[in-house]
């Protein structure tokens, strides 16, 4: 029994994470979470492109020229 207590105390974060992941999968919340992540990534990419217009333009031009 002592080994089980040691195991649970050492890996309690992983166990809690696995339980939360299973609940998210079973309830279908992963669709909402993926959508929110995509929106946030789009916001950051748009902000980066807006602030670094010329650098992004040059990098994109060089990438297209390589193709």
N, C-alpha and C positions, 0 to 999 in steps of 0.2 A: 504494500500500500504506500510505502514511503517513496518508491520510485514513481508511482503515479502522481503523487503530490508534487514531486520535483519536476516532473514533466509538465504538469499543468502550470506551475508557477513560472517555469522558464519560457514556455511557449504560449502564455495566455493571450498575448497580443495577436499571434497568428490564429489562434482558435477563435477569438472574437472576430477577427477579420474574415475568416472563412464563414462563420455564421451570418455575418452581415451580407457577404457576397451571395450566399445561398438565398437569403430573404429577398435581396434585390432581384435576383433572377426569377424567383418564384412569383413575385408580385408584378413583374414587368416594368419596374422603375428604371431598368437599365436603358430603355428607350428614351426616357426623359433625361437621364443623366448624359447620355451620348449627345442628345440634341443640345443641351446646355453647354457641353464641352465644345461642340462644333461652333456654336454662336460665339463663345468667348474667344476661341482661336481665330475666328473671322474678324472679331473686333481688334485683336492684337495685330494681326497681319495687316489689316486696313490702316491702322494707326502707324505701323512701321513704314508702310509704303508711302503714306502721305508725308511723313516727316523726312524720309530719305528718298524722295522722288528720283533725283538724278542718279544716285548710286544704284538704285533698283533698276532704273532704265538701262544703265550701262551693263549691269550684270545680266539682265534679260537679253540684251542685244548680243552680248558675247556668247550666251548659252545658245541662242538661236543660230548664230553664225557657226557654231561647232557642229550643229546637226546637219 
